Amino acid sequence: MTFRRETNCKKTIQLSMITTFGIQKNKYSSIVTNEVILDDLFEHV
């Protein structure tokens, strides 16, 4: 991983996505650790 190599980071790296409607489930979506969607940011009144 480029970030880890360049920064010499030894801590856990978590991939988080902030999206309007969420991520589409596919063969790559399992690498996303956290997902924040638009509804999480704004309260419905």
PDB file with one MODEL, atoms N, CA, C and O in Angstrom:
MODEL        1
ATOM      1  N   MET A   1       0.847  -1.169   0.000  1.00  0.00           N
ATOM      2  CA  MET A   1       0.000   0.000   0.000  1.00  0.00           C
ATOM      3  C   MET A   1       0.904   1.247   0.000  1.00  0.00           C
ATOM      4  O   MET A   1       1.804   1.372   0.831  1.00  0.00           O
ATOM      5  N   THR A   2       0.657   2.134  -0.913  1.00  0.00           N
ATOM      6  CA  THR A   2       1.513   3.307  -1.098  1.00  0.00           C
ATOM      7  C   THR A   2       1.538   4.201   0.139  1.00  0.00           C
ATOM      8  O   THR A   2       2.611   4.636   0.556  1.00  0.00           O
ATOM      9  N   PHE A   3       0.390   4.482   0.729  1.00  0.00           N
ATOM     10  CA  PHE A   3       0.336   5.351   1.908  1.00  0.00           C
ATOM     11  C   PHE A   3       1.203   4.789   3.029  1.00  0.00           C
ATOM     12  O   PHE A   3       1.998   5.513   3.628  1.00  0.00           O
ATOM     13  N   ARG A   4       1.050   3.529   3.305  1.00  0.00           N
ATOM     14  CA  ARG A   4       1.807   2.900   4.391  1.00  0.00           C
ATOM     15  C   ARG A   4       3.305   2.944   4.112  1.00  0.00           C
ATOM     16  O   ARG A   4       4.095   3.213   5.018  1.00  0.00           O
ATOM     17  N   ARG A   5       3.701   2.684   2.878  1.00  0.00           N
ATOM     18  CA  ARG A   5       5.120   2.690   2.519  1.00  0.00           C
ATOM     19  C   ARG A   5       5.707   4.097   2.608  1.00  0.00           C
ATOM     20  O   ARG A   5       6.802   4.275   3.142  1.00  0.00           O
ATOM     21  N   GLU A   6       5.000   5.087   2.097  1.00  0.00           N
ATOM     22  CA  GLU A   6       5.514   6.460   2.075  1.00  0.00           C
ATOM     23  C   GLU A   6       5.559   7.105   3.460  1.00  0.00           C
ATOM     24  O   GLU A   6       6.469   7.884   3.746  1.00  0.00           O
ATOM     25  N   THR A   7       4.597   6.794   4.314  1.00  0.00           N
ATOM     26  CA  THR A   7       4.540   7.427   5.634  1.00  0.00           C
ATOM     27  C   THR A   7       5.146   6.578   6.736  1.00  0.00           C
ATOM     28  O   THR A   7       5.316   7.049   7.860  1.00  0.00           O
ATOM     29  N   ASN A   8       5.477   5.317   6.422  1.00  0.00           N
ATOM     30  CA  ASN A   8       5.985   4.374   7.410  1.00  0.00           C
ATOM     31  C   ASN A   8       4.986   4.195   8.561  1.00  0.00           C
ATOM     32  O   ASN A   8       5.376   4.020   9.715  1.00  0.00           O
ATOM     33  N   CYS A   9       3.699   4.242   8.226  1.00  0.00           N
ATOM     34  CA  CYS A   9       2.616   4.107   9.210  1.00  0.00           C
ATOM     35  C   CYS A   9       2.502   2.655   9.664  1.00  0.00           C
ATOM     36  O   CYS A   9       2.473   1.746   8.834  1.00  0.00           O
ATOM     37  N   LYS A  10       2.438   2.437  10.955  1.00  0.00           N
ATOM     38  CA  LYS A  10       2.319   1.089  11.512  1.00  0.00           C
ATOM     39  C   LYS A  10       0.916   0.825  12.057  1.00  0.00           C
ATOM     40  O   LYS A  10       0.631  -0.280  12.518  1.00  0.00           O
ATOM     41  N   LYS A  11       0.047   1.820  12.010  1.00  0.00           N
ATOM     42  CA  LYS A  11      -1.295   1.689  12.574  1.00  0.00           C
ATOM     43  C   LYS A  11      -2.269   1.115  11.539  1.00  0.00           C
ATOM     44  O   LYS A  11      -1.959   1.039  10.350  1.00  0.00           O
ATOM     45  N   THR A  12      -3.431   0.721  12.010  1.00  0.00           N
ATOM     46  CA  THR A  12      -4.467   0.180  11.137  1.00  0.00           C
ATOM     47  C   THR A  12      -5.025   1.274  10.247  1.00  0.00           C
ATOM     48  O   THR A  12      -5.306   2.379  10.711  1.00  0.00           O
ATOM     49  N   ILE A  13      -5.185   0.968   8.976  1.00  0.00           N
ATOM     50  CA  ILE A  13      -5.761   1.912   8.027  1.00  0.00           C
ATOM     51  C   ILE A  13      -7.151   1.420   7.661  1.00  0.00           C
ATOM     52  O   ILE A  13      -7.318   0.277   7.237  1.00  0.00           O
ATOM     53  N   GLN A  14      -8.159   2.291   7.824  1.00  0.00           N
ATOM     54  CA  GLN A  14      -9.530   1.926   7.508  1.00  0.00           C
ATOM     55  C   GLN A  14     -10.035   2.802   6.371  1.00  0.00           C
ATOM     56  O   GLN A  14      -9.926   4.028   6.418  1.00  0.00           O
ATOM     57  N   LEU A  15     -10.585   2.162   5.359  1.00  0.00           N
ATOM     58  CA  LEU A  15     -11.146   2.886   4.228  1.00  0.00           C
ATOM     59  C   LEU A  15     -12.595   3.247   4.544  1.00  0.00           C
ATOM     60  O   LEU A  15     -13.423   2.364   4.769  1.00  0.00           O
ATOM     61  N   SER A  16     -12.901   4.542   4.561  1.00  0.00           N
ATOM     62  CA  SER A  16     -14.254   5.026   4.833  1.00  0.00           C
ATOM     63  C   SER A  16     -14.764   5.778   3.616  1.00  0.00           C
ATOM     64  O   SER A  16     -14.028   6.541   2.990  1.00  0.00           O
ATOM     65  N   MET A  17     -16.021   5.558   3.290  1.00  0.00           N
ATOM     66  CA  MET A  17     -16.643   6.213   2.136  1.00  0.00           C
ATOM     67  C   MET A  17     -17.773   7.109   2.616  1.00  0.00           C
ATOM     68  O   MET A  17     -18.605   6.689   3.420  1.00  0.00           O
ATOM     69  N   ILE A  18     -17.803   8.340   2.124  1.00  0.00           N
ATOM     70  CA  ILE A  18     -18.914   9.263   2.371  1.00  0.00           C
ATOM     71  C   ILE A  18     -19.607   9.444   1.033  1.00  0.00           C
ATOM     72  O   ILE A  18     -19.030   9.997   0.096  1.00  0.00           O
ATOM     73  N   THR A  19     -20.858   8.973   0.943  1.00  0.00           N
ATOM     74  CA  THR A  19     -21.570   8.968  -0.331  1.00  0.00           C
ATOM     75  C   THR A  19     -22.985   9.496  -0.168  1.00  0.00           C
ATOM     76  O   THR A  19     -23.488   9.618   0.949  1.00  0.00           O
ATOM     77  N   THR A  20     -23.616   9.807  -1.276  1.00  0.00           N
ATOM     78  CA  THR A  20     -24.997  10.285  -1.221  1.00  0.00           C
ATOM     79  C   THR A  20     -25.991   9.151  -1.020  1.00  0.00           C
ATOM     80  O   THR A  20     -26.960   9.315  -0.279  1.00  0.00           O
ATOM     81  N   PHE A  21     -25.779   8.010  -1.658  1.00  0.00           N
ATOM     82  CA  PHE A  21     -26.739   6.909  -1.595  1.00  0.00           C
ATOM     83  C   PHE A  21     -26.144   5.590  -1.120  1.00  0.00           C
ATOM     84  O   PHE A  21     -26.841   4.576  -1.110  1.00  0.00           O
ATOM     85  N   GLY A  22     -24.884   5.579  -0.730  1.00  0.00           N
ATOM     86  CA  GLY A  22     -24.252   4.340  -0.285  1.00  0.00           C
ATOM     87  C   GLY A  22     -23.464   3.689  -1.399  1.00  0.00           C
ATOM     88  O   GLY A  22     -23.544   4.094  -2.559  1.00  0.00           O
ATOM     89  N   ILE A  23     -22.707   2.682  -1.033  1.00  0.00           N
ATOM     90  CA  ILE A  23     -21.888   2.004  -2.036  1.00  0.00           C
ATOM     91  C   ILE A  23     -22.673   0.840  -2.628  1.00  0.00           C
ATOM     92  O   ILE A  23     -23.501   0.222  -1.960  1.00  0.00           O
ATOM     93  N   GLN A  24     -22.396   0.561  -3.878  1.00  0.00           N
ATOM     94  CA  GLN A  24     -23.018  -0.568  -4.547  1.00  0.00           C
ATOM     95  C   GLN A  24     -22.248  -1.827  -4.171  1.00  0.00           C
ATOM     96  O   GLN A  24     -21.018  -1.844  -4.221  1.00  0.00           O
ATOM     97  N   LYS A  25     -22.958  -2.865  -3.802  1.00  0.00           N
ATOM     98  CA  LYS A  25     -22.311  -4.117  -3.417  1.00  0.00           C
ATOM     99  C   LYS A  25     -21.750  -4.791  -4.659  1.00  0.00           C
ATOM    100  O   LYS A  25     -22.480  -5.087  -5.605  1.00  0.00           O
ATOM    101  N   ASN A  26     -20.435  -5.031  -4.642  1.00  0.00           N
ATOM    102  CA  ASN A  26     -19.774  -5.749  -5.723  1.00  0.00           C
ATOM    103  C   ASN A  26     -18.527  -6.416  -5.156  1.00  0.00           C
ATOM    104  O   ASN A  26     -18.358  -6.462  -3.938  1.00  0.00           O
ATOM    105  N   LYS A  27     -17.660  -6.929  -6.004  1.00  0.00           N
ATOM    106  CA  LYS A  27     -16.503  -7.671  -5.501  1.00  0.00           C
ATOM    107  C   LYS A  27     -15.482  -6.793  -4.798  1.00  0.00           C
ATOM    108  O   LYS A  27     -14.622  -7.316  -4.090  1.00  0.00           O
ATOM    109  N   TYR A  28     -15.544  -5.471  -4.968  1.00  0.00           N
ATOM    110  CA  TYR A  28     -14.602  -4.551  -4.325  1.00  0.00           C
ATOM    111  C   TYR A  28     -15.177  -3.877  -3.080  1.00  0.00           C
ATOM    112  O   TYR A  28     -14.419  -3.303  -2.298  1.00  0.00           O
ATOM    113  N   SER A  29     -16.470  -3.929  -2.878  1.00  0.00           N
ATOM    114  CA  SER A  29     -17.091  -3.201  -1.773  1.00  0.00           C
ATOM    115  C   SER A  29     -16.694  -3.754  -0.407  1.00  0.00           C
ATOM    116  O   SER A  29     -16.861  -3.066   0.600  1.00  0.00           O
ATOM    117  N   SER A  30     -16.180  -4.961  -0.350  1.00  0.00           N
ATOM    118  CA  SER A  30     -15.797  -5.544   0.938  1.00  0.00           C
ATOM    119  C   SER A  30     -14.568  -4.872   1.548  1.00  0.00           C
ATOM    120  O   SER A  30     -14.298  -5.062   2.734  1.00  0.00           O
ATOM    121  N   ILE A  31     -13.816  -4.089   0.767  1.00  0.00           N
ATOM    122  CA  ILE A  31     -12.635  -3.420   1.324  1.00  0.00           C
ATOM    123  C   ILE A  31     -12.999  -2.157   2.098  1.00  0.00           C
ATOM    124  O   ILE A  31     -12.161  -1.606   2.812  1.00  0.00           O
ATOM    125  N   VAL A  32     -14.248  -1.692   1.964  1.00  0.00           N
ATOM    126  CA  VAL A  32     -14.700  -0.486   2.669  1.00  0.00           C
ATOM    127  C   VAL A  32     -15.081  -0.873   4.093  1.00  0.00           C
ATOM    128  O   VAL A  32     -15.931  -1.737   4.309  1.00  0.00           O
ATOM    129  N   THR A  33     -14.440  -0.223   5.059  1.00  0.00           N
ATOM    130  CA  THR A  33     -14.677  -0.521   6.471  1.00  0.00           C
ATOM    131  C   THR A  33     -15.893   0.222   7.012  1.00  0.00           C
ATOM    132  O   THR A  33     -16.703  -0.352   7.740  1.00  0.00           O
ATOM    133  N   ASN A  34     -16.020   1.498   6.656  1.00  0.00           N
ATOM    134  CA  ASN A  34     -17.106   2.341   7.156  1.00  0.00           C
ATOM    135  C   ASN A  34     -17.778   3.053   5.990  1.00  0.00           C
ATOM    136  O   ASN A  34     -17.140   3.407   4.998  1.00  0.00           O
ATOM    137  N   GLU A  35     -19.081   3.251   6.138  1.00  0.00           N
ATOM    138  CA  GLU A  35     -19.852   3.923   5.100  1.00  0.00           C
ATOM    139  C   GLU A  35     -20.777   4.944   5.757  1.00  0.00           C
ATOM    140  O   GLU A  35     -21.530   4.611   6.671  1.00  0.00           O
ATOM    141  N   VAL A  36     -20.714   6.178   5.288  1.00  0.00           N
ATOM    142  CA  VAL A  36     -21.598   7.239   5.770  1.00  0.00           C
ATOM    143  C   VAL A  36     -22.410   7.708   4.573  1.00  0.00           C
ATOM    144  O   VAL A  36     -21.854   8.080   3.540  1.00  0.00           O
ATOM    145  N   ILE A  37     -23.747   7.687   4.724  1.00  0.00           N
ATOM    146  CA  ILE A  37     -24.606   8.132   3.626  1.00  0.00           C
ATOM    147  C   ILE A  37     -25.247   9.460   3.986  1.00  0.00           C
ATOM    148  O   ILE A  37     -25.178   9.897   5.134  1.00  0.00           O
ATOM    149  N   LEU A  38     -25.864  10.093   3.021  1.00  0.00           N
ATOM    150  CA  LEU A  38     -26.451  11.417   3.187  1.00  0.00           C
ATOM    151  C   LEU A  38     -27.430  11.464   4.358  1.00  0.00           C
ATOM    152  O   LEU A  38     -27.443  12.439   5.110  1.00  0.00           O
ATOM    153  N   ASP A  39     -28.242  10.433   4.520  1.00  0.00           N
ATOM    154  CA  ASP A  39     -29.220  10.411   5.609  1.00  0.00           C
ATOM    155  C   ASP A  39     -28.551  10.403   6.984  1.00  0.00           C
ATOM    156  O   ASP A  39     -29.146  10.866   7.957  1.00  0.00           O
ATOM    157  N   ASP A  40     -27.338   9.890   7.077  1.00  0.00           N
ATOM    158  CA  ASP A  40     -26.606   9.899   8.346  1.00  0.00           C
ATOM    159  C   ASP A  40     -26.172  11.307   8.731  1.00  0.00           C
ATOM    160  O   ASP A  40     -25.991  11.597   9.914  1.00  0.00           O
ATOM    161  N   LEU A  41     -26.001  12.187   7.741  1.00  0.00           N
ATOM    162  CA  LEU A  41     -25.512  13.533   8.001  1.00  0.00           C
ATOM    163  C   LEU A  41     -26.631  14.532   8.314  1.00  0.00           C
ATOM    164  O   LEU A  41     -26.406  15.528   9.003  1.00  0.00           O
ATOM    165  N   PHE A  42     -27.826  14.262   7.807  1.00  0.00           N
ATOM    166  CA  PHE A  42     -28.944  15.190   7.981  1.00  0.00           C
ATOM    167  C   PHE A  42     -30.125  14.493   8.634  1.00  0.00           C
ATOM    168  O   PHE A  42     -30.542  13.416   8.208  1.00  0.00           O
ATOM    169  N   GLU A  43     -30.655  15.119   9.670  1.00  0.00           N
ATOM    170  CA  GLU A  43     -31.789  14.570  10.389  1.00  0.00           C
ATOM    171  C   GLU A  43     -33.079  14.864   9.642  1.00  0.00           C
ATOM    172  O   GLU A  43     -33.294  15.978   9.163  1.00  0.00           O
ATOM    173  N   HIS A  44     -33.935  13.854   9.547  1.00  0.00           N
ATOM    174  CA  HIS A  44     -35.243  14.057   8.927  1.00  0.00           C
ATOM    175  C   HIS A  44     -36.165  14.747   9.922  1.00  0.00           C
ATOM    176  O   HIS A  44     -36.234  14.341  11.082  1.00  0.00           O
ATOM    177  N   VAL A  45     -36.871  15.782   9.488  1.00  0.00           N
ATOM    178  CA  VAL A  45     -37.769  16.533  10.363  1.00  0.00           C
ATOM    179  C   VAL A  45     -39.195  16.276   9.973  1.00  0.00           C
ATOM    180  O   VAL A  45     -40.111  16.819  10.591  1.00  0.00           O
TER     181      VAL A  45
ENDMDL
END
